[in-house]
């Protein structure tokens, strides 16, 4: 049974977390490169927020947005 749990530990520590260990080592040499994933997610979130706001303005201009607090049956 001990070998089973050691196998699970090996799987997570040596295989599945290898990219994270590589990123941690990379951060010591170049912070910008190590955080490129964060920058990509930041750009995606900024774009999604801009798109959502644009769509909300389109619905408001058409008058299709329902601002009533009883718009859903569970709020009545």
Backbone bond lengths (Angstrom), bond angles and torsions (degrees), N, CA, C in turn:
res aa  C-N    CA-C-N  psi(-1)  N-CA   C-N-CA  omega(-1)  CA-C   N-CA-C  phi
1 X - - - 1.441 - - 1.531 110.80 -
2 X 1.326 116.10 -33.40 1.468 120.10 179.89 1.525 110.28 -63.68
3 X 1.313 117.41 -37.67 1.463 121.39 -179.83 1.534 111.03 -65.66
4 X 1.331 116.89 -33.57 1.461 120.53 177.87 1.522 110.88 -61.91
5 X 1.324 116.67 -47.93 1.461 120.31 -179.45 1.527 111.82 -70.26
6 X 1.324 117.32 -33.37 1.457 119.80 174.60 1.522 110.67 -66.39
7 X 1.327 117.30 -34.30 1.466 121.10 175.71 1.522 111.75 -65.32
8 X 1.332 116.10 -40.75 1.459 119.79 176.75 1.527 110.20 -64.80
9 X 1.314 116.98 -42.68 1.467 120.83 178.58 1.520 110.49 -61.86
10 X 1.316 117.55 -42.73 1.460 121.22 178.70 1.529 110.58 -62.86
11 X 1.334 116.58 -43.25 1.460 120.64 179.60 1.527 110.95 -56.95
12 X 1.317 116.76 -48.55 1.454 119.54 -176.94 1.522 112.66 -74.32
13 X 1.309 118.13 -45.46 1.464 121.06 -174.09 1.520 113.18 -73.80
14 X 1.309 117.79 -39.76 1.463 120.40 -173.35 1.525 114.25 -98.83
15 X 1.317 118.27 -24.99 1.465 120.11 -174.96 1.525 111.69 -109.68
16 X 1.333 116.63 -58.70 1.463 119.40 -173.87 1.530 113.27 -72.52
17 X 1.331 117.87 -31.39 1.458 120.39 179.71 1.526 112.81 -94.51
18 X 1.320 118.20 6.66 1.466 120.94 179.67 1.531 112.19 -59.12
19 X 1.340 119.96 -43.01 1.472 118.61 177.52 1.531 112.79 -62.44
20 X 1.325 117.05 -35.55 1.467 119.93 178.86 1.526 110.78 -68.59
21 X 1.314 116.58 -39.59 1.469 119.44 176.96 1.523 110.77 -64.48
22 X 1.331 116.07 -38.54 1.463 119.92 177.88 1.526 110.86 -64.03
23 X 1.348 116.50 -41.66 1.462 120.14 178.86 1.528 111.25 -65.80
24 X 1.333 117.15 -36.47 1.461 120.31 178.28 1.527 110.98 -65.31
25 X 1.320 117.08 -39.14 1.462 120.51 177.10 1.528 111.30 -70.06
26 X 1.331 116.25 -36.36 1.453 121.20 179.87 1.521 111.47 -66.55
27 X 1.329 116.56 -33.30 1.462 120.29 -178.77 1.523 111.91 -62.04
28 X 1.299 116.75 -30.45 1.458 119.84 179.39 1.530 112.02 -68.16
29 X 1.327 116.96 -26.30 1.461 119.52 -178.73 1.529 112.38 -97.00
30 X 1.338 117.82 -38.36 1.458 120.12 -178.27 1.523 109.50 -150.46
31 X 1.331 116.41 107.52 1.450 121.91 -176.80 1.520 111.64 -64.85
32 X 1.320 118.74 -40.98 1.458 122.83 -176.67 1.527 111.53 -63.25
33 X 1.301 116.82 -43.82 1.461 120.39 179.95 1.526 111.09 -67.45
34 X 1.310 116.73 -39.72 1.458 120.25 -178.81 1.527 111.71 -66.13
35 X 1.305 117.90 -27.57 1.458 121.27 -177.80 1.520 113.41 -103.21
36 X 1.315 117.72 19.21 1.456 121.06 -179.31 1.527 111.23 -62.18
37 X 1.332 118.02 -34.27 1.462 120.69 178.25 1.520 109.83 -63.56
38 X 1.322 117.46 -41.60 1.460 120.70 177.87 1.521 111.07 -62.83
39 X 1.321 116.98 -40.41 1.466 120.16 179.17 1.524 111.01 -65.47
40 X 1.324 116.90 -38.37 1.461 120.42 178.37 1.528 110.24 -64.18
41 X 1.337 116.99 -45.88 1.459 119.93 177.84 1.524 111.44 -63.23
42 X 1.307 118.11 -37.08 1.455 121.55 178.11 1.520 110.86 -62.44
43 X 1.322 117.46 -43.91 1.466 121.52 178.64 1.531 110.22 -64.53
44 X 1.329 117.89 -42.29 1.463 121.19 178.88 1.527 110.62 -62.57
45 X 1.325 117.30 -43.52 1.466 120.32 179.54 1.525 111.53 -66.25
46 X 1.319 117.85 -38.64 1.467 120.46 177.13 1.521 110.59 -63.62
47 X 1.315 117.49 -42.79 1.459 121.06 178.01 1.527 110.88 -63.92
48 X 1.329 117.46 -43.31 1.463 120.62 -179.11 1.527 110.66 -64.19
49 X 1.316 117.73 -39.61 1.463 120.89 177.85 1.517 110.64 -65.44
50 X 1.317 117.16 -43.04 1.468 120.82 177.63 1.522 110.31 -61.57
51 X 1.333 118.25 -45.85 1.459 122.37 -178.96 1.528 111.03 -62.92
52 X 1.328 116.80 -43.24 1.455 121.44 -179.86 1.528 110.16 -62.60
53 X 1.316 117.00 -44.27 1.456 121.10 178.82 1.524 110.90 -62.98
54 X 1.327 116.44 -40.92 1.467 120.47 177.83 1.523 110.85 -61.80
55 X 1.324 117.64 -44.22 1.456 121.21 178.40 1.527 111.48 -64.43
56 X 1.332 118.08 -39.42 1.456 120.80 177.27 1.523 110.96 -62.09
57 X 1.319 117.37 -39.33 1.464 120.58 178.65 1.528 110.87 -66.82
58 X 1.333 117.63 -35.97 1.465 121.02 177.77 1.527 110.03 -64.88
59 X 1.344 117.65 -45.60 1.459 120.59 179.05 1.525 111.44 -64.65
60 X 1.326 117.25 -37.98 1.461 120.32 179.14 1.526 110.24 -66.55
61 X 1.321 117.96 -38.38 1.464 121.06 179.50 1.528 111.02 -66.13
62 X 1.336 117.86 -35.24 1.456 121.80 178.25 1.525 111.91 -77.30
63 X 1.323 116.93 -21.27 1.458 121.05 -176.03 1.512 112.62 84.16
64 X 1.318 117.60 17.51 1.459 121.65 -178.42 1.522 113.79 -85.85
65 X 1.313 118.12 -12.20 1.459 119.29 -177.93 1.521 109.51 -77.80
66 X 1.323 115.48 135.86 1.463 121.30 -178.26 1.515 107.37 -104.50
67 X 1.313 117.19 107.63 1.462 122.45 -177.75 1.525 112.21 -90.82
68 X 1.326 117.90 2.82 1.447 121.90 -178.32 1.527 110.48 -70.56
69 X 1.325 117.27 134.99 1.467 119.88 -178.36 1.524 111.73 -72.23
70 X 1.329 117.89 -13.68 1.457 120.46 177.09 1.524 111.42 -100.20
71 X 1.312 116.39 28.07 1.461 120.29 -179.40 1.524 111.54 -65.85
72 X 1.338 116.96 -24.95 1.456 120.89 178.75 1.521 108.49 -111.49
73 X 1.303 115.56 143.53 1.458 120.07 -176.17 1.531 112.41 -63.36
74 X 1.317 117.83 -29.79 1.457 119.44 -178.02 1.522 112.94 -76.24
75 X 1.331 118.91 -8.73 1.464 121.86 177.65 1.515 112.82 -91.44
76 X 1.322 118.20 -5.93 1.468 121.67 -178.29 1.497 111.83 -76.13
